[in-house]
């Protein structure tokens, strides 16, 4: 048996033992459990002690990481090696948040000078817009930005804006992703074209949704301000010539590079709208927070490495215990978009069934991720988390000090975060419930019917991530933590986390169906699809 096969077999064996064991029983058996499974990295505190693994299981998982050469893979990633083999590209998002004057190389080519120059241009542009030096076609300053983009060109900026925006922002930043015209229509309501900038973000500048919305927004500007309004158009793209051909003035096209994956791109000029609306200094602080997580990931030993341990905890559930779904619940309204962000980061990166060399994977890959802000989620899907037939591990995020509002309400929020993690692990025994029902005077028949319904099995794992404040640094660190966690998982599964071939077929078929809906000749389809096309032809 190879070392790797042995490590995977050890995981199965460890998980078999964990299946019937109580998580809470491990604390008494392992007095150093909390200290071994708790760590602080780049301002984030992680507690992985409410996970089903014992400390011996942790060692099994660390051995799996070692035999999968995760350290060598990490070195290759930071060195700018071609880790995205199917597209022949490095994945060097760490270069985007490096110190000015760094020396990152993408497949041997120096990139840091270009990164520094682009950041300087972003800072200058952001300052000019905020100071009113850069004005619209009529001379009015810009008071609104409509950010148009989808997937990685949307989810990161939307998350960051929601997390960090001031209560009364100088710039009204709105987002449009969906090709559903309702989203653009709603985003434009109440905006004055003379004071509105349209920032179109698309790595490829070919994405159907984004180009459709960008054309409509350009039309909205031109209808009121004429062709001069093209000066309100800004673009962010790795295909700058296409953006210019669209009508964006050359000096308002901000570039990035093919070694930046869409879902890893918030640190590039994809974050321009945020940099303008938040101020470049805030954006720079976010980069610094992510850089601190990069430094930690690169230098901390595996057993004290936050992205590595989070990945291993998730994999113990996924690969050891067969848990295919994970919930993500930030107890912070400002982080309510974290689950949708992670859906792309984790599911587009690691939702793969073949390895980077084209062979079927030997192990289950990405979990499905869903979630919403706490406490809202408690009144929606937590019933299933506590008493459903499947065990769904939960990532709970909490922020000690709220960004605004009543501190007493913040304390209530934190109490719920802590209590839910406790309830999920500890549960409530049937004996306890029976005693309560007996004391309440219920009949034996009533108790028999009610007690099982009111019993909580517990033993449901959580990872708890605590931030002191939701500031730009910690926000950057949090996103980078999950980026690296996703990378580590991809390495252990032997997949390429940086391509996304699975999104292509739907795009191709949509183009074909569109032609038919618009009156083109009918193509060959299954009967169900043909009937839908016939029903919806315009
Ligand atoms: O969903 C597929 C995808 O290619 C994502 O990977 C990407 O983030 C998104 O589309 C948008 O692509 P673009 O930035 O090129 O418009």
Boltz pocket constraint, residues with backbone or C-beta under 6 A from the ligand:
constraints:
  - pocket:
      binder: B
      contacts: [[A, 150], [A, 151], [A, 152], [A, 153], [A, 201], [A, 202], [A, 203], [A, 204], [A, 205], [A, 206], [A, 207], [A, 210], [A, 262], [A, 263], [A, 348], [A, 500], [A, 503]]
      max_distance: 6.0
